[in-house]
Amino acid sequence: MAEITAKLVKELRDRTQAGMSTCKEALVEASGDIEKAIEILQKKREIKSASVAGKIATEGEVRTLVTADKKRGTIVEVNTQTDFVARGEEFQSFIAAAVKAASDLPAGSALPEALEKQRKDISGSTGENVVVRRWESVNAQGAGGAVVTYVHMGGKIGVLLSGEAPSADAAKDPSFGEFLDNCAMQIAAMSPIVVDKSAVSETEIAKQKEIFAAQLKDEGKPEAAWPKIIEGKVAKWFTEITLLGQDNVWGAEGTIDKIRQELGKKLGGEVKLHTFFRYGLGDGIEKKVDDLAAEVAKMTGG
C-alpha cells in the first residue's frame, strides 16, 4: 500500500473539497490510490456534501413541537440554500426528525449521529448545504404551567412561549390558553427581546443611555436637560423591547401586562409569562444579493 502522506491527503482535499480526516480515511480504504479514493467519496456522498459546506444557506424552515400535555416545547431552525429544496419531501422529513430529536434531548446536547448522517445524505442528494442552525426546548413551570407555539408564513417565523396560570384548574380555563396564544402571535409580530425589564442588564441599559446621549448631543439639546429626556427615552425603550410593556396587537385595549393582570384577577391569582424564543428564518445571516445585470454582461462578454 502506498504511504498516505500529507501531500497526498492535501491533493485529494484540493480535488474534492472533502474534509482532511475524510480524505485520509478514503485514501486508507483505497490503499493510497487517489482515483479510487475519489470514487469512495462519491459513493459515500461526502464530496457533494463537503463541496457545498461553505455555501450560504438562508432558506429552510422554523418548526416547533409541543407535547400533548403542553409541558414541553421545542423549536428548531433548519436551513438550506433554496426554497425549492426546503419544500421537498426529503427536507420536510429531515426537519420533522430534527425537531423530534431535539425534543427528546436535554438543552445544550448535541444532536444524534443518525440525524447528522441523514443531513449529509440530503446535502449529497440535493447538492445544497443543509444546516441544523439552532434549537431550544422549554419546560412548563408549576402546576398551571403550559407551553405554546406559533408558526407564521409556513415556517418563516416561529415562537415558543412558556406561561403559567395560578393553578392547574385555572390553566384549563380557555381564556388562559387564548392569552398565551395571543402573546405568541404578539412576539411573532412585534419582536420583543425579553419578557420584562428585569431581564435587561444594567450594562445594556447604560449602553442605551450612551446612545441616547449621543443623539441629544447631535441634536444640540442643552446638556442640563439630558437626564430627564434620557429617562423618558429609556422608559419608552422598555415598552418596545419588553413583551409585557408592549401594547397588544390583537384588539383588546392596553399593554400585555395590563391584560395579564386582568386575567389574573379572573383566574384567582397571578398569571406569569416565563420565557420565549422567537426564530426568524435566516436571522443574522448575510444573504448574497446577485447583480443580474453584471452576471449577464459577464456571460455575454459585455
C-alpha positions as CSV (number, residue, x, y, z in Angstrom):
1,M,0.0,0.0,0.0
2,A,1.3,3.4,-0.9
3,E,2.2,5.7,2.0
4,I,-0.6,8.1,3.0
5,T,1.4,11.3,3.0
6,A,0.2,14.7,4.0
7,K,0.8,15.8,0.4
8,L,-1.5,13.0,-0.9
9,V,-4.2,13.9,1.5
10,K,-3.9,17.6,0.5
11,E,-4.1,16.7,-3.2
12,L,-7.3,14.7,-2.6
13,R,-8.8,17.6,-0.5
14,D,-7.9,20.1,-3.2
15,R,-9.6,18.0,-5.8
16,T,-12.7,17.1,-3.8
17,Q,-13.1,19.8,-1.1
18,A,-13.9,17.0,1.4
19,G,-12.6,17.2,5.0
20,M,-9.0,16.3,5.8
21,S,-9.9,13.3,8.0
22,T,-12.4,12.1,5.5
23,C,-9.8,12.3,2.7
24,K,-7.3,10.3,4.8
25,E,-9.9,7.6,5.6
26,A,-10.8,7.3,1.9
27,L,-7.1,7.0,0.9
28,V,-6.5,4.3,3.6
29,E,-9.5,2.4,2.3
30,A,-8.2,2.8,-1.3
31,S,-4.7,1.7,-0.4
32,G,-3.3,5.1,-1.4
33,D,-5.0,5.1,-4.9
34,I,-6.3,8.7,-5.2
35,E,-8.7,7.8,-8.1
36,K,-10.3,5.0,-6.1
37,A,-10.4,7.4,-3.1
38,I,-12.5,9.8,-5.2
39,E,-14.9,7.0,-6.1
40,I,-15.2,6.1,-2.4
41,L,-16.1,9.6,-1.5
42,Q,-18.6,9.8,-4.3
43,K,-20.3,6.6,-3.2
44,K,-20.5,7.9,0.4
45,R,-21.8,11.3,-0.9
46,E,-19.0,13.0,1.0
47,I,-17.8,15.0,-1.9
48,K,-21.0,16.7,-2.9
49,S,-21.9,17.3,0.8
50,A,-18.5,18.7,1.6
51,S,-18.3,20.8,-1.5
52,V,-21.4,22.8,-0.6
53,A,-20.5,23.3,3.1
54,G,-19.3,26.8,2.6
55,K,-22.4,27.9,0.6
56,I,-24.8,30.3,2.4
57,A,-28.0,28.6,3.5
58,T,-30.7,31.2,4.2
59,E,-33.8,29.3,3.1
60,G,-35.4,26.4,5.0
61,E,-37.9,26.4,7.8
62,V,-38.5,27.1,11.5
63,R,-40.6,24.3,13.1
64,T,-42.0,23.7,16.6
65,L,-43.2,20.7,18.5
66,V,-45.2,20.7,21.8
67,T,-46.1,17.6,23.8
68,A,-49.7,16.7,24.1
69,D,-49.8,17.8,27.7
70,K,-48.2,21.2,26.8
71,K,-45.5,20.7,29.4
72,R,-42.6,20.8,26.9
73,G,-42.0,22.6,23.6
74,T,-39.2,22.6,21.1
75,I,-38.2,25.0,18.3
76,V,-35.6,24.3,15.6
77,E,-34.4,26.2,12.5
78,V,-33.0,24.1,9.6
79,N,-31.5,25.9,6.7
80,T,-30.8,25.1,3.1
81,Q,-30.0,27.2,0.0
82,T,-33.2,27.3,-1.9
83,D,-36.9,27.3,-1.1
84,F,-37.4,24.6,-3.8
85,V,-35.4,22.1,-1.7
86,A,-36.9,23.4,1.6
87,R,-40.4,22.4,0.3
88,G,-39.2,19.0,-0.9
89,E,-40.3,15.7,0.7
90,E,-36.7,14.8,1.7
91,F,-36.1,18.1,3.5
92,Q,-39.5,18.0,5.2
93,S,-38.9,14.5,6.5
94,F,-35.5,15.7,7.9
95,I,-36.8,18.7,9.7
96,A,-39.6,16.6,11.3
97,A,-36.8,14.2,12.5
98,A,-34.7,17.1,13.7
99,V,-37.4,18.7,15.9
100,K,-38.4,15.3,17.3
101,A,-34.7,14.5,18.1
102,A,-34.3,17.9,19.8
103,S,-37.4,17.4,21.8
104,D,-36.1,14.2,23.3
105,L,-32.7,15.8,24.4
106,P,-31.7,18.0,27.3
107,A,-31.0,21.6,26.4
108,G,-27.5,22.1,25.0
109,S,-27.0,18.5,23.9
110,A,-25.5,17.5,20.6
111,L,-28.0,16.1,18.1
112,P,-27.6,12.3,17.4
113,E,-25.2,10.9,14.9
114,A,-28.1,9.3,12.9
115,L,-29.5,12.8,12.3
116,E,-26.1,14.0,11.1
117,K,-26.0,11.1,8.7
118,Q,-29.4,12.0,7.4
119,R,-28.3,15.6,7.0
120,K,-25.3,14.6,4.9
121,D,-27.4,12.3,2.8
122,I,-29.8,15.2,1.9
123,S,-27.0,17.6,1.3
124,G,-25.4,15.0,-1.0
125,S,-28.6,14.2,-2.9
126,T,-29.7,17.8,-3.4
127,G,-26.3,19.4,-3.8
128,E,-27.3,22.0,-1.3
129,N,-25.9,23.0,2.1
130,V,-28.3,21.7,4.8
131,V,-27.7,23.0,8.3
132,V,-29.4,22.5,11.6
133,R,-28.7,26.1,12.7
134,R,-30.2,26.3,16.2
135,W,-32.7,24.7,18.5
136,E,-34.1,25.2,22.0
137,S,-36.5,23.4,24.3
138,V,-38.6,24.9,27.1
139,N,-40.4,23.1,30.0
140,A,-43.5,24.4,31.6
141,Q,-43.2,25.7,35.2
142,G,-45.6,25.0,38.0
143,A,-48.8,23.0,38.2
144,G,-50.5,25.6,36.0
145,G,-47.7,25.9,33.5
146,A,-48.1,25.4,29.8
147,V,-46.0,25.9,26.6
148,V,-47.5,27.1,23.4
149,T,-46.1,27.8,19.9
150,Y,-47.0,29.9,16.9
151,V,-45.6,29.5,13.4
152,H,-46.1,32.2,10.8
153,M,-45.8,32.1,7.0
154,G,-45.2,28.4,6.7
155,G,-42.1,28.4,8.9
156,K,-40.6,31.8,8.2
157,I,-41.1,32.8,11.8
158,G,-41.6,30.6,14.8
159,V,-42.3,31.3,18.5
160,L,-42.0,29.2,21.6
161,L,-43.6,30.6,24.8
162,S,-43.8,29.3,28.4
163,G,-46.5,30.7,30.7
164,E,-48.2,29.8,34.0
165,A,-51.7,30.0,35.4
166,P,-52.3,30.4,39.1
167,S,-53.3,26.7,39.4
168,A,-53.8,23.5,37.4
169,D,-57.6,24.2,37.3
170,A,-57.1,27.8,36.2
171,A,-54.9,26.5,33.4
172,K,-57.9,24.7,32.0
173,D,-59.8,27.9,31.5
174,P,-60.0,28.7,27.8
175,S,-59.1,32.3,28.5
176,F,-55.6,31.3,29.7
177,G,-54.9,29.3,26.6
178,E,-56.2,32.1,24.4
179,F,-54.0,34.6,26.2
180,L,-50.9,32.5,25.7
181,D,-51.7,32.0,22.0
182,N,-52.2,35.8,21.5
183,C,-48.9,36.5,23.3
184,A,-47.1,34.1,21.0
185,M,-48.6,35.9,18.0
186,Q,-47.6,39.2,19.6
187,I,-44.0,38.0,19.8
188,A,-44.0,37.0,16.2
189,A,-45.4,40.3,15.1
190,M,-43.6,42.8,17.3
191,S,-40.3,41.1,18.1
192,P,-39.8,41.9,21.8
193,I,-36.4,40.9,23.2
194,V,-37.3,39.9,26.7
195,V,-40.4,39.3,28.8
196,D,-40.0,42.3,31.2
197,K,-37.4,44.9,32.1
198,S,-36.0,42.8,35.0
199,A,-34.3,40.7,32.3
200,V,-32.4,43.7,30.9
201,S,-28.9,44.1,32.4
202,E,-27.6,47.3,33.8
203,T,-24.8,47.1,31.2
204,E,-27.4,47.1,28.4
205,I,-29.3,50.0,29.9
206,A,-26.1,52.0,30.3
207,K,-25.2,51.4,26.7
208,Q,-28.6,52.5,25.6
209,K,-28.3,55.7,27.7
210,E,-25.0,56.4,25.9
211,I,-26.7,56.1,22.6
212,F,-29.5,58.5,23.6
213,A,-26.9,60.9,25.0
214,A,-25.0,60.9,21.7
215,Q,-28.3,61.6,19.8
216,L,-29.1,64.5,22.1
217,K,-25.6,65.9,21.6
218,D,-26.1,65.7,17.8
219,E,-29.5,67.4,18.2
220,G,-27.9,70.3,20.1
221,K,-30.0,69.7,23.2
222,P,-28.7,71.5,26.4
223,E,-26.8,69.0,28.5
224,A,-28.6,70.1,31.6
225,A,-31.8,68.7,30.2
226,W,-30.3,65.3,29.2
227,P,-31.0,63.3,32.4
228,K,-34.8,63.9,32.3
229,I,-35.0,63.3,28.5
230,I,-32.9,60.2,28.7
231,E,-35.1,58.8,31.5
232,G,-38.1,59.3,29.3
233,K,-36.4,57.7,26.3
234,V,-35.4,54.6,28.4
235,A,-38.9,54.2,29.6
236,K,-40.2,54.3,26.0
237,W,-37.4,51.9,25.0
238,F,-38.7,49.4,27.6
239,T,-42.1,49.5,26.1
240,E,-40.6,48.5,22.7
241,I,-38.3,45.7,23.8
242,T,-40.3,44.0,26.6
243,L,-43.3,41.8,25.9
244,L,-45.2,43.0,28.9
245,G,-44.5,46.6,28.1
246,Q,-45.8,46.5,24.5
247,D,-49.3,47.5,23.5
248,N,-51.1,44.4,22.3
249,V,-51.9,43.9,18.6
250,W,-54.9,41.6,18.8
251,G,-57.6,44.0,19.7
252,A,-58.1,44.3,23.5
253,E,-57.0,47.7,24.8
254,G,-53.9,48.1,26.8
255,T,-50.5,46.6,27.3
256,I,-49.7,42.9,27.6
257,D,-49.0,43.5,31.2
258,K,-52.4,45.1,31.8
259,I,-54.2,42.2,30.1
260,R,-52.1,39.7,32.1
261,Q,-53.1,41.4,35.4
262,E,-56.8,41.5,34.5
263,L,-56.7,37.8,33.5
264,G,-55.0,37.0,36.9
265,K,-57.9,38.6,38.7
266,K,-60.4,36.5,36.8
267,L,-58.4,33.3,37.4
268,G,-57.8,33.9,41.1
269,G,-54.1,34.6,41.1
270,E,-51.0,35.8,39.2
271,V,-50.6,34.8,35.5
272,K,-47.0,34.6,34.6
273,L,-45.0,34.7,31.3
274,H,-41.7,33.0,31.9
275,T,-39.7,32.8,28.7
276,F,-39.9,32.8,25.0
277,F,-37.8,32.2,21.9
278,R,-38.5,33.8,18.5
279,Y,-36.8,32.5,15.4
280,G,-36.9,34.4,12.2
281,L,-35.7,32.2,9.3
282,G,-32.2,33.4,8.4
283,D,-31.9,36.0,11.1
284,G,-28.4,37.4,11.2
285,I,-27.3,35.5,8.1
286,E,-25.8,37.8,5.4
287,K,-27.7,37.0,2.2
288,K,-25.9,37.2,-1.1
289,V,-27.5,39.7,-3.5
290,D,-26.9,38.7,-7.1
291,D,-26.3,41.5,-9.6
292,L,-28.3,40.1,-12.6
293,A,-27.1,42.8,-15.0
294,A,-23.4,42.2,-14.1
295,E,-23.9,38.4,-14.4
296,V,-25.5,38.7,-17.9
297,A,-22.7,41.1,-19.0
298,K,-20.1,38.6,-17.8
299,M,-21.8,35.7,-19.7
300,T,-22.1,37.7,-22.9
301,G,-18.6,39.2,-22.7
302,G,-20.1,42.7,-22.2
